[in-house]
Amino acid sequence: MDDDSYDARQPESVAAVLKVFAILQSLSERDETGISELSVRLAMPKATVYRFLQTMKTLGYVRQQVDSERYGLSMRMFELGAKALQYPDLVEICKPHMQSLSDATGETVHLGTLIDSEIIYVHKVDSRHMLGMYSRVGRRAPLHCTAIGKVLLAWESPARRAQILQGCDFKPYREKTITTLEAFNAELERTLAQGFGQDREEFDDHIRCAGIPIFDRQNQVVAGLSVSFPTFRYDTAREPELVAMLRDASRDISRQLGCTQFPLDPVEAPGARR
């Protein structure tokens, strides 16, 4: 990135804003980054990078490793980003259910929403086991090979789904990754029919996930909830029990978001009750 793009054609105040957001964007792409690396990546003088980092650190948006020049985003940035959620209370509503799911299964639980043509993890509860799925809040993940991505699209309107999928590259992350639109559409139909989404070692080796959609007051899907297992701890025989727990959690979360007719509950035919 050319430093002239900040200064030569922009007023000084606008150039400063552009520099701040360029630094924040760069920090978001790595867990921790040094001043020298940022300077090279952004084509900014080290002194400029240092000055802006120190200001952002003072304001609480950037953290610095003790006794080093490596920087990362602070939780205050996440708090700011969380306010951009369609439902700002979503994470707080989900927290007790996610903890209960993790306590019952011993595994990692994720909450994800749609961003562009990817999902973003907005909350997680870690597995109690040492071996589990690596992830972090704020991490993006693909739609086509994650349980959350599948449920977000399976219950989406056809027009909106087609629009979102225009930005999906169907990258083959693993041997089992779905890599064509035709196969993915078939997977979405399967997801709808069975009432939950699955990741069968499609994104991470030796990791299986089961996911469920969360709905708002208009019965539209707004988020996804999933439990992730190392393959050797995923018991297929207990899958119905896992799905039932996910569905119960989603039903209550969706109710708190204003959903009055939970789409995953069976609809009785007229006259079925006598």
N, C-alpha and C positions, 0 to 999 in steps of 0.2 A: 504494500500500500504506500503510495507516494505521499510524503508529508506535505507537498505542495497542494494536494487536493484539499487539505484543511485550511491552508493560509492564503494561497495566491488568489483564489477566486471567492473567498468568503470574508465577511467582516470578522474582526478578531473575536467577538463574543460567540458568533456562530461556529467558528473554527474550534474554539475551546470546547463547546458542547459536543461537536463531532469527535474530538479527541477523547473526551470522557467516555462516550458510548462505545467508541472503538476499543478502548481499554477494557471496559466492562464485558463487551462481547468476547474479546480474546480470553479474558479470565474465565468466562463461562465454559469455554471449550476445553479447559484443562483443570485438574484438581488444584494444582499450585504452579505458579509460573514466576520466573526470575525477571529482574529488570532488563538484563541483557537480552533475554529471549524476546521479551515484549518489544524492546527497541528495534530488534531485527525484523520481527514479524510485522510491525506497524510502521516501520521506516520513520521512527521518531527518535530524536536525541535522548540519550539516557537521562539527562537532567530533566527533560520535559516529562518523561514517563514517571520518574521519581517524584516530581512535584505534584503531579495529579494523583498518584497513588497515595501519597502522604495526606493529601486533602481528603480523599475518599475514605482513608483509614480513620482520620479524625472524625468524619461524619458517621462512621460506623457501617459503611457499606462494603468495606474491604478489610480483610484480616491479614496479618503478617506473621509468618512463622517466627518463633522466638529465636533470636540470635542468627537470623538469616535474611536474605533479600528475596525470599519467595513469598508470593502473595496469592490470595484466593478470595472468592466472594464470601461475604458473611451471611449469617442467617437473616440479617435484616433485609438483604436483597430478596430472599425467599419470601419473607413476610410481605414485602412490597408486591412481589409477583403474585402471591396468593390472592391479593385484593382484586386481581384481574379475572379471577375465576367467575364464571357466570353465577355461581352460588358461593359467595365468600365463606359461608358456614359449612360448606361441604366437608372439609377436612375434619372439623371439630365434630360434626355429626357422625362421621365414619370411624373416628378413633376408637371408641369403645368396642364397636363391632369388629374392627380389625384386630384389636388386642385379644378379644375372645376367640377369634378364628385362629390366631397364632398360638394361644394357650391350648386350644383343643387339638391342633394338629402338630404343634412344635415347629412349624415351618414359617417361611417368609411370606408376608402378606403385602400386596401392593394396591395402591389406588392410583388410577391413571385417567387422564382426560386427553382429548384430541387437541393437537396443535399442528396447524398446517396439514401435512399428510403423514404425521407421525403421532405417537403417543408420548406423553410426558408424565413421569411419576411425580405425584404431588404429595404423597405420604407413603410410608412403609413401616412395617413392624418386622424386626429381624428375627430369623430363626433362632431357637435356643441351642441348636446344634452348631458345632464349629464349621461343618461343611454345609453350605447352603448357596443360594443364588447371590452373586455379587450384583449390587445395584446401588443407586443413591438417589435421593430426592433431587429432582431437577434434571435427571438423566432422560434423554430421549431414546425411544426405541421404535422399531418399525411396526407398521400395522399388520403386514401380511404374515408374520410369523410369531405373533404374540397372542396369548389368550385374550388380553384386554383389547388389543387392536381388532381382533375378530368380533368380539361382542359389540364394540363401538360401531362397527360397520354393519353387522348382521341386522341390528334393529334400527338402522338409519333408513331414511326415505330413499327410494331408488335414485331420484334425481341428485340428491345430496351425496349419496354414496358414489355415484358415477363421477361427480365433480372432485371428490376427495381422491379417488383412485387415479385420476389423471396425474397426480403428483407422486404416485407410488412406483418405485423402480423394480420391485420384485427381485431385489438382490439376493443371491443364494448364500445365506450366511452359513448354513450347514447342509449336510447331505440330504436331510429330510425337509428342507425349506421348500415351500410352494413358490414356484417361479413363473407362473403364467396367470394371466387374468382369468382365463377360462377355468383353470383348476381352483383359483381362489374363490371365484363366484360359487363354484360347487361346494367349497368348504363353508362358505357363509350360509348356504342353504342347509347344510348339515348342522351347522351351529344353531340356526333357528329351530330346526326340527327337534334337536335334542335338548334345547333350552339352556345351553352353556357353551363356552368356548374352550378350546384345548390348544396347547402348544406341546407337541410331541417331539421334543428335542430339535425344534426347528430354528431356534435363535441361539441357544447356548447348548453345548454338548452336555449330555447326561442330566438335563433339567427338563422336567415336565411341569406344566401349569394348567390349572383349571380356572376359568374366569366367568363372571356373571355381570350383566349390565345393571346400571342404576338409572332410574327414570325421574323426570321432574313432574311438575303439576300438569303439564300437557301430555304426559305419558311419552315423552321423547327421551331417548337415551342421552345422558349427559356425562357419564363416567363409567368406568369398569373397575371391578374388584377381583383380585386373583390371589390364589395360593400357589406357591412354587415349591417343588420338591426335587431333590436329587432323584434320579430315576430309580435307584435301588430302594428308596423309601416310599415310592408311589405304589400304593396297593390298589390295583384295579378293582378288586372285589369290594373295596370300601368306597369306590367312587360315588355311588348314589348317596351315601351318607355325607360325603364332602360337598356334593352339589346341593343337597338339601340345606346344609349349614350356610352355604353361600347365598342360596335363594332366600332363606329366612333373613339374613343380614340385609340383603338388597331390598327386600320388601319393607323392612322397617325404615331403612335409610330413605327409600323412595317416598314412603308415607310422610316422613318429616320434611321432604322437599315439596310436598303438596300433591303427590301422585294418589289418585283416588281409585283407579282401576289398574292394579298391578298387572302388567302385560304377561308376566310369566305364570300367573295363576290360570287354571283352566276355566273356560267360560261355559257355563251351563246352557244347554239348549233350552229355548222357551218351552215351558210346560214340563220340564224335567222333574220338577218337584210336585209331588201329589199330596 
